[in-house]
């Protein structure tokens, strides 16, 4: 899945959490954070800490891969999304 904005990232993690049958509380307890932190990430990812992202990814069994953008058009989309 190609993710180019904080909102897309939050949506992808929320979908993964739901797909895994986990509540926000379940995910939070698994990695030692508060349910409110999970909620804040899902609703306002641009204000969240990178540490929170990686803790949630760990709870959901996900990993991050970084790749170059495919074209200048993608760069323009990135500027519009952020």
Phi, psi and omega in degrees: 000132179270124181239126184233010178207160177300321180296320178295321179295314179298318179297318180296317179291322178296316178298320179295319179298312180295318179301325179278002178071028183254140171276169175301320180296317179302311181298317181298312182297326182297330183241011173076035174237172181275152176302324180297330178291320177296315179300316180298319178297315183292331184260335181217064186298333182293343180259002185270160178274150177300323178302320178297317178304310183291327176294316178295319178299321178296317180297329184263001180070035181250160175224162184253133174239133181251133181221157177290150175290156186279330184201174176294330178300321178297323179297320178295318178298320180300314180298323179290323183286329182267000000 
